C-alpha cells in the first residue's frame, strides 16, 4: 500500500527534513524509515475499511521515522517535533481536496464546514474502522464524538501516546483554521479518555469598518481634498448638505459661471420663502440693471449642460428660483 504512496510522500516530506539535515541526509533518513516500515508492515492489524488501513500504515511509518530520528541523535522531544512537521505537511495536502469540494458544492460557511468534515469522515476516517457519533449542536457548529480511532490504538500499543498526540491529534487544530473554524476538544483517545469530542465552531466574521460621514462629507482629508479639486463632486456634496447656493458658489469659484450669472439667481430655503418671491415680483430697478442675456465663461457646451443639470437638481420643488429673463 505505501509502495504506491512512497513517491508522493517523498516529494512532500524530503524538503521538510532537508531544512535540518540537508537533502542528501534527508533522503537517507526517509529510506531508512521506509525500510523499517516494510519490516513491520506485515504485523499490522488489518482494519475493516480502506481508510482505516491507510491511516494505520501511515501511523506505522510515522513511528519508524520517529525511531530513525532518535538514532540520528535527537532527543525524544526534538524527534516528536520534527516528526510532527513532516506529518503536518502530509495532513495539509490530504485536507485540501475535501475543502475544495466543499467550497464548490456549498455556499454558506457552515454548509462548507459540514461538507468538508463529512467528506473526511467518508475517507480516510471511515467506519467501521472509525466509530463516530453525532452530537446535537447549534447552527454555527459541527459536533461529533470519536469512539474508536485505530491510529490511537496503534500508538498506544507501541507505547507512543505522546507521539500520537503531537504528530496526529494536534494537526486537527490547524486544519480547523484552514477550514474557517475553531476546534474545541477537551478529551482524546490518545490521552486515555473515552472519546475525542470534536466541536467545530465557525469563526466570527469581522464586519468591514466604514468611515463615518459628516453631512455628506467623509472625514478623510484625501476625499475632502479631492472634492475641492473636482467641482462636480463638490456640487454633489453641496446638494447632500442641503445648502442650495453652495453649488453655484463652487461653479463660480472654479470659473464655470461668471459672477454676473451668479447674481441672476435668488435662493429660497423653504416653500414659504419661495412663494413670497413669486408674490414680490421683480422691481423696475432690477429689470433696468439686469442684462437681457448674461455672459458666461463656460468653456464648452458639455460643461454648460452639466452646470444646467446641476442647477436644476439643486433648485428642486422645495426651493424655487427666480431668474431675470428680460
N, C-alpha and C positions, 0 to 999 in steps of 0.2 A: 504493500500500500504506500509506504513512504518512499519507495523507489520511484513512483510516478511524481511525487511531490518534491523530490530532492532538488531538481534543477531550479524550480521556483523558489524553494526555501533558501538555497544558496545565494540566489541573486539578491534577495532582500536582507538576509542576515549577515552576509560577509562584510558589507560596509560598516555595520554596527560594531563588530568585533575589530575591524581594521583600525578604527579610531584609537583603540587602546594597544593592540598588539601588532599592527601593520598587516598589509594584505597577505603576505606570504604566511605569516604565522596564523592569521585568522583562518586561512584555508585549511591549514593543518589541524587546527582545533576542531573545525567542523567535520573534517574527515574522521578524526578520532571519535567524535560524538556519534556519528552515523555508524561507525564500526562497532562501538559498544552497544548501540541500539539494535543492530542486526543480531547480535548475540542473544539479547534478552527478549526480542520481539516474539519468539515462539512461546514464551511462557506467559504472555499477556492473556488476560481473560477476554474471551470473545463476547461482545455485547450484542443485544438483540436488534440494534438499529445501526445503520451505516454511520450516521453522525456520531453515535456513541463510540464506535470503533475508531473513527478518525481522531476524536478527542483523546481517547486513551493512548493511542500511539503517539500523538503529539506530546502528551504528558510524559511518556517514557523517554522520548527524545530530549525533552527539556531536562529531565532528571540526569540523563547521561551527559548533556552539555554542562550541567552544574558540576558533576564529578570531574570532568576534564578541566574545568576552570580551577577547581581545588588543587589538582595536580600541577597546574601552572603556577601555583604559589599564592593564589588569592585566598584570603580568609573566608569564612562562611558568609559573613555579611556582604563582602565585596562580590563574592561569587553569585549570591542571590540577586544583588542589584544589577550585575552585568547580565545575568540570565533574564531578568525582567525587562531590560532594554531590548533584548532580542525578541522575546515573546510579544512585547508591545507593538513592534513593527508588524509582525505577522497578524496579530489581532486587529490592528488598524486596517490592514488590507482585507481581512475577512469581513469587516463591518461595512465596507464601502458599498458592496453590491446590495445588501438589504436596504440601506439608506437611499441609494439611487432609485430602487424600485418604489420605495415609499414616497419619495418626492415626486415621481412621475405619476403615480396612481392615486395619490391623496392630496387634498388641497389644504386643509386646516392643519396646524401644528400637532394637535392631539391625534388626529387621524393618521398623520405620518408616523408619529411615535408608536401608535398601536400597530400599524402595519409593519414597521421595522422590527419590533420585538416579536411579533407573530412569525415573521419570516425566520428569524433567528431560532425560534422555538420549533420550527419545522426542520431546519438543518442549520448547524450541526447539532444543536441541543434538542434532539428529537426524542420522543418517547418510543419505546418503553425504557430506553437506557436512562433517560432523564425523566423524573416524575415531578410535574409541576401542578400546582393548584391555584386557580384564580381567586383573588380576594376582592371583595367589593371596595370600590374607591370612588372618589369624586370625578367630575367631568374633566378635570385638568391633570389627571394622573393615571398611570397604569400600575397595577399591583398584582403580584403573584408570589407564591412561596415555592421554593425548590426543595422537594422532599428527598430526592436522591440525585447525586452527582457522581458519575463513575470516575471523573478526574480527582475529586476529593478523596474517594475511596482508594485510588491507586497511590496517591501521595501519602496517605495515612498508612498504607501497608509498607511503603518504603521508608517510613519514619521521617518524612519531609513535609510536615504540615505548614511550616513557615515558608518553604519554597512555593507551595501551592498558593498560599495567601498573597505572596508578593508577585509571583510571576503569572498568576491566572486571575485570582479573585479581585485584586486591586485594579485590574485593567478595565473593569466594568464602569468605574467612575469616570475615567477619561472618555470612554465610549459614550456615556450619557451626555457629556459636554458636547461631543461632536453631533449628537442627535438632538440638540437643543433642549436638553432636560437636565435635571439634577437627580442623582441617585441617592436614596437614603436606605441604608441597610445596617441593621443593628446586630444580626446574628448570621453566622455562616456555618456550613457543614465542616469546613476545614478546621474551624476552631472548636469543633466538638458539639455544636448546637444541633437542635432538632431539624432546623431548616435554614435556608438562606431567604430572608424576607426582602424581596426586591420591591422598592417603591420608587417608580419613575415619575417625577413631577416636572411639568413644564416650567421653563424659566420665565420669570415675569418679563414682559415685553416693555422696554423703555419707550415712552412716548416722545416723539420729536418735539423739542422745545422751539416754540415760535416766538420771535421777539414781539413785545407788546407794542401796540400802536398808540399814538398820541394825536387824536383828532385827525386821522388821515395821514400823518407823517410818522415814518419809522424813526425810532430813536437813534438808529445807526447813523453816524456822521457821514458815512460813504453815500448812503441813499439820499441824505439831505443835500449833499453837495451835487449829486447827480441831478436832483430835481431843479436846483438853481441853474445848472448849465443847460437844461433841456426845458424850453418854455412850455411845450405841450404837456410834458409830465408835470411841470409846476402848475399849469392851468387845471389839470385834472385833480391835483391835490387841493387846489383852491376851491373847486366845486364841492369836494368832500367836506371841507371845513365849514361850508355854509357862508363864506364871505363872497358875495356876488361880485363885488368890484375888484377882487383880487386878480381875477383872470385878465381883466383889461389892464390893470396895473402891470402885470407881468408882460403882456404883449407890448405895452408901451415901453417898458424898461428894455426889452430886447429889440426894439426898433421895428416891430412888426405893425404897429399902429402909431400914427403921429399924435402928438398931444391935441391937435385940433380935432381929430376924430374922437379922441377920448372925451373931449368936452361936450360932445353932442349927446352923450348918454346920461340919463338920470336913473338912479337905482332906488328900489324900494325893498325893505326887509319884511314887509307884511302886506297882505291883501288890502288892508285898510289904507295904508300909506299909498299903495299903488292906485287905489280908487280916488284918493284925494288928488293925485297927479292928473288923473283924467278930468276931474271936475275943474281943476285950476286952469287948465289950458295953457297956452303959450302967450306970453306977453308980447306987445308990439316991439319992445326994445330988443327982445331976444330974436324976434324974426328979422329985425333990421341988421343985427350984428352977425347972425349966423349965415354962413355961406350956403349957396344953393347946393353945391356939391363939395364935400370935404375932400381935401387931398389925403392921400395915403402913401406910405412908404413901403408897403408890402412888395417884396421883390418878385414874386411870381404868382400866377393865378392859382397854383396849387396851395400855396401858403395862405393866400387870401381866402380860398374856400374853407380851409381848416379853421381860420380865425372866425369866419362867419358861423360855422358849425359850433365852435366853442362858445361864441356869444349866445347862440340860440339855446344851447344846453344850459348855460348859466342863467339866463333870464327866462325861467320857466313860468308856468301859470301862477305861481305864488309870488312872483316878483316881476310885474310888467315893467317894461322900459319904454319911455317916450323918446322919440328921435325927431329932430327937426328935418323936415323934407321940403322946406320952402325953396 
